[in-house]
């Protein structure tokens, strides 16, 4: 194991590995060391999201999200084709079930046009039925470029590509960063040194940046998303990705139906405050995580602003009946017997001190270090475009 390299990437999730891949492409003769604290790569947000290739329709025009999602989706599909990553462009419908949602749907459509989302069109009630016989809506948007992909498999392909380009580059797992200086990291596996260090640490991004003396003016607050899945006898009720019209006050896209790449059909996720940043059960708890979140004024300002929504989400987290009731807004005949409890994930949501949800990507630099502070959805779809943004900041 070499402890000196040209670049160190901390965090082997999708952003860290996409960045390492793009760096290795640009500097094939330079060595990269990737440090991952877990026993495997992609164990947190990357391996626990919906597995969706987003089209970019939702995002504010000219935002990092909008630009990087469109560019990233095109790069992602191209990489998947060339590297035999399991994916499928199945298309998505966004369904309005009330007149108020129709107004919001029209706004989403206009954003999609401004963002250059290809071939989107409206569907009427009959056209919704033709695509999704069990879905009931007043109006919908058909988004043909949305799809699904094996993000964990993609990450393994990034590692393979990096090591193929430079056999001296390395991935070191179960390696926890304990301290840092200008060009050196102290870990449980010794000291590692590099001319440039890039932190892509997701749920721990704010803590690591603060240890590095970066003024972050935000805090990561975890929101757990619980999933159910359709039982075998109900899987045929869904053909494509089916999403509700999202609440514009929140960065979450609502409880939706997702045909997964492995043949399962998931329903979810909800979005509830998590008492543990890396806690994947309804009762997961970590004292440090909870104390930090609940003594941060931004958390309470968010709670007070949206206490009703938060209470509804929390009730649904513990009630299968209420979860089904939410699904029935789009699929009226779905029943308790159609679904079973599945996995959960935690989203790293950057929260400002005034309770504002920081919605866009945020990357900061300090000396020879780069910190990816906020990379919310659609970061997985946009990973290669975000990696380009990071690599552009590096000159050697």
PyMOL commands that set and color helices and strands:
alter all, ss='L'
color gray80, all
select helices_A, chain A and resi 14-26+46-48+64-82+99-114+125-131+151-165+202-211+232-237+287-294+297-305+307-317+320-327+336-338+383-392
alter helices_A, ss='H'
color red, helices_A
select strands_A, chain A and resi 4-10+32-35+52-53+87-88+92-96+121-123+139-143+147-149+170-172+177-180+184-187+190-199+219-230+241-244+256-259+265-268+272-273+339-351+362-366+369-374
alter strands_A, ss='S'
color yellow, strands_A
deselect
rebuild
show_as cartoon
